[in-house]
């Protein structure tokens, strides 16, 4: 496993968010378009969670968002961040705070 310097870790801006909406991506079978509330702003992003979570399971769920990731266009939709998840052999699990904390809280 490659290591990184602590100063490189400090460049990551990880924030607590809340998924407020999930909709089907019109051009992809495995993707959702999510709206995430970070407390002081809302962002739209594309996430490959379909098949692991249904829309109802995602709505209202806290998550950890990689907030300073460069935006990317995924299948025609602008994605403004990435939700962190653990990826196993057959499943995906969102990385979530273990208790309620304010939206936008920084992960350190």
VOMIDO-310816 format. One record per atom (N, C-alpha, C): x, y, z; residue number from 1; atom name. Coordinates in steps of 0.2 Angstrom, whole numbers. Layout:
N
      x      y      z  resi  name
      X      Y      Z   NUM    CA
...
//
This chain:
108
      x      y      z  resi  name
      4     -6      0     1     N
      0      0      0     1    CA
      4      6      0     1     C
      3     11     -4     2     N
      7     17     -5     2    CA
      5     22      1     2     C
     10     25      4     3     N
      8     30      9     3    CA
      8     37      6     3     C
      5     42     10     4     N
      5     49      8     4    CA
      8     53     14     4     C
     10     59     13     5     N
     12     63     18     5    CA
      6     66     21     5     C
      7     68     28     6     N
      1     71     31     6    CA
     -1     77     28     6     C
      3     81     25     7     N
      1     87     22     7    CA
     -3     86     16     7     C
     -2     80     13     8     N
     -7     78      7     8    CA
    -14     76     10     8     C
    -14     73     16     9     N
    -21     71     19     9    CA
    -24     78     21     9     C
    -21     83     23    10     N
    -24     89     25    10    CA
    -27     93     19    10     C
    -25     91     13    11     N
    -28     94      7    11    CA
    -36     92      6    11     C
    -37     86      9    12     N
    -44     84      8    12    CA
    -49     88     12    12     C
    -54     90      9    13     N
    -60     93     13    13    CA
    -66     88     13    13     C
    -66     84     18    14     N
    -72     80     19    14    CA
    -77     83     24    14     C
    -83     83     22    15     N
    -88     86     26    15    CA
    -94     81     27    15     C
    -98     82     33    16     N
   -104     79     34    16    CA
   -109     82     30    16     C
   -113     78     26    17     N
   -119     80     22    17    CA
   -125     76     24    17     C
   -131     78     21    18     N
   -137     74     21    18    CA
   -140     74     15    18     C
   -141     68     12    19     N
   -144     66      6    19    CA
   -152     68      6    19     C
   -153     74      3    20     N
   -160     76      3    20    CA
   -165     74     -3    20     C
   -161     71     -8    21     N
   -165     69    -14    21    CA
   -161     64    -18    21     C
   -164     59    -21    22     N
   -160     54    -25    22    CA
   -165     53    -31    22     C
   -162     53    -37    23     N
   -166     52    -43    23    CA
   -162     48    -48    23     C
   -166     44    -52    24     N
   -163     40    -57    24    CA
   -159     44    -62    24     C
   -153     42    -64    25     N
   -149     45    -69    25    CA
   -152     43    -75    25     C
   -154     47    -80    26     N
   -157     46    -86    26    CA
   -153     42    -91    26     C
   -146     42    -90    27     N
   -142     39    -95    27    CA
   -138     33    -92    27     C
   -139     31    -86    28     N
   -135     25    -83    28    CA
   -140     21    -79    28     C
   -138     14    -79    29     N
   -142     10    -75    29    CA
   -140      9    -68    29     C
   -134     11    -66    30     N
   -131     10    -59    30    CA
   -130     16    -55    30     C
   -132     22    -58    31     N
   -131     28    -55    31    CA
   -137     32    -53    31     C
   -136     36    -47    32     N
   -141     40    -45    32    CA
   -138     47    -46    32     C
   -143     52    -46    33     N
   -141     59    -45    33    CA
   -144     61    -39    33     C
   -139     63    -34    34     N
   -141     65    -27    34    CA
   -140     72    -26    34     C
   -144     75    -22    35     N
   -144     82    -19    35    CA
   -142     81    -12    35     C
   -136     84    -10    36     N
   -133     84     -4    36    CA
   -133     90      0    36     C
   -136     91      6    37     N
   -136     97     10    37    CA
   -130     97     14    37     C
   -125    102     14    38     N
   -119    103     18    38    CA
   -120    108     23    38     C
   -126    110     24    39     N
   -128    115     29    39    CA
   -128    122     26    39     C
   -123    124     23    40     N
   -122    131     20    40    CA
   -123    131     13    40     C
   -124    125     10    41     N
   -124    125      3    41    CA
   -127    118      1    41     C
   -130    117     -5    42     N
   -132    111     -8    42    CA
   -129    109    -14    42     C
   -127    103    -15    43     N
   -123    101    -21    43    CA
   -127     95    -24    43     C
   -126     94    -31    44     N
   -128     88    -34    44    CA
   -122     84    -36    44     C
   -123     78    -36    45     N
   -118     73    -38    45    CA
   -120     67    -40    45     C
   -116     63    -44    46     N
   -118     57    -47    46    CA
   -114     51    -42    46     C
   -118     46    -41    47     N
   -115     41    -36    47    CA
   -118     34    -39    47     C
   -113     29    -39    48     N
   -115     23    -41    48    CA
   -117     18    -36    48     C
   -123     20    -33    49     N
   -126     17    -27    49    CA
   -132     13    -29    49     C
   -134     13    -35    50     N
   -140     10    -37    50    CA
   -139      2    -37    50     C
   -143     -2    -35    51     N
   -142     -9    -34    51    CA
   -140    -11    -27    51     C
   -138     -6    -23    52     N
   -136     -7    -16    52    CA
   -140     -3    -12    52     C
   -143      2    -14    53     N
   -148      6    -10    53    CA
   -154      8    -15    53     C
   -160      9    -12    54     N
   -165     12    -16    54    CA
   -166     19    -14    54     C
   -169     23    -18    55     N
   -170     30    -17    55    CA
   -172     32    -10    55     C
   -177     28     -7    56     N
   -180     29     -1    56    CA
   -175     28      5    56     C
   -171     23      4    57     N
   -165     22      9    57    CA
   -160     27      9    57     C
   -159     31      4    58     N
   -154     36      4    58    CA
   -157     43      6    58     C
   -163     44      5    59     N
   -166     51      7    59    CA
   -166     52     15    59     C
   -163     57     17    60     N
   -162     59     24    60    CA
   -156     56     27    60     C
   -152     52     24    61     N
   -146     48     27    61    CA
   -140     53     27    61     C
   -137     53     33    62     N
   -130     57     33    62    CA
   -125     53     29    62     C
   -120     57     27    63     N
   -115     54     23    63    CA
   -108     58     24    63     C
   -103     56     21    64     N
    -97     60     21    64    CA
    -95     62     14    64     C
    -95     68     13    65     N
    -94     70      6    65    CA
    -87     73      5    65     C
    -83     71      0    66     N
    -77     73     -2    66    CA
    -78     80     -6    66     C
    -78     86     -2    67     N
    -81     92     -5    67    CA
    -76     96    -10    67     C
    -70     95     -9    68     N
    -65     99    -14    68    CA
    -63     95    -19    68     C
    -66     89    -21    69     N
    -64     85    -27    69    CA
    -66     90    -33    69     C
    -62     90    -38    70     N
    -64     93    -44    70    CA
    -70     91    -47    70     C
    -75     95    -49    71     N
    -81     93    -52    71    CA
    -80     89    -59    71     C
    -84     84    -60    72     N
    -83     80    -66    72    CA
    -90     80    -69    72     C
    -91     79    -76    73     N
    -97     77    -79    73    CA
    -97     70    -80    73     C
   -102     67    -78    74     N
   -103     60    -78    74    CA
   -110     58    -82    74     C
   -109     55    -88    75     N
   -115     54    -92    75    CA
   -119     60    -93    75     C
   -116     66    -94    76     N
   -120     72    -95    76    CA
   -122     76    -89    76     C
   -121     73    -83    77     N
   -123     77    -77    77    CA
   -117     79    -73    77     C
   -117     85    -71    78     N
   -111     88    -67    78    CA
   -111     86    -60    78     C
   -106     83    -58    79     N
   -105     80    -51    79    CA
   -100     84    -47    79     C
   -103     87    -41    80     N
    -99     92    -37    80    CA
    -97     89    -31    80     C
    -93     83    -31    81     N
    -91     80    -25    81    CA
    -92     72    -26    81     C
    -90     69    -21    82     N
    -90     61    -20    82    CA
    -92     59    -13    82     C
    -97     55    -13    83     N
    -99     52     -6    83    CA
    -94     46     -5    83     C
    -92     46      1    84     N
    -87     40      3    84    CA
    -91     34      5    84     C
    -88     28      2    85     N
    -92     22      3    85    CA
    -86     17      4    85     C
    -87     11      7    86     N
    -83      5      8    86    CA
    -86      1      2    86     C
    -81     -2     -2    87     N
    -83     -6     -7    87    CA
    -80    -13     -6    87     C
    -85    -18     -5    88     N
    -83    -25     -4    88    CA
    -84    -29    -10    88     C
    -83    -35     -9    89     N
    -83    -40    -15    89    CA
    -90    -40    -19    89     C
    -95    -39    -15    90     N
   -102    -40    -17    90    CA
   -107    -34    -15    90     C
   -104    -29    -11    91     N
   -109    -24     -9    91    CA
   -105    -18     -8    91     C
   -109    -12     -7    92     N
   -106     -6     -5    92    CA
   -110     -3      1    92     C
   -106      0      6    93     N
   -109      3     12    93    CA
   -106     10     12    93     C
   -111     15     13    94     N
   -109     22     14    94    CA
   -106     23     21    94     C
   -101     27     21    95     N
    -97     29     27    95    CA
   -101     35     30    95     C
   -104     34     36    96     N
   -108     38     39    96    CA
   -106     40     46    96     C
   -107     46     49    97     N
   -106     48     56    97    CA
   -109     43     60    97     C
   -106     41     66    98     N
   -109     36     71    98    CA
   -114     40     75    98     C
   -115     46     75    99     N
   -120     50     79    99    CA
   -122     56     75    99     C
   -128     59     76   100     N
   -130     65     73   100    CA
   -125     71     75   100     C
   -123     74     70   101     N
   -118     80     70   101    CA
   -120     85     65   101     C
   -119     92     66   102     N
   -121     97     61   102    CA
   -119     96     54   102     C
   -123     97     50   103     N
   -121     97     42   103    CA
   -115    102     41   103     C
   -111     99     37   104     N
   -105    103     35   104    CA
    -99    102     40   104     C
   -100     98     45   105     N
    -94     97     50   105    CA
    -89     94     46   105     C
    -83     96     48   106     N
    -77     94     45   106    CA
    -74     87     48   106     C
    -72     83     43   107     N
    -70     76     45   107    CA
    -62     77     46   107     C
    -59     76     52   108     N
    -52     76     53   108    CA
    -49     70     55   108     C
//
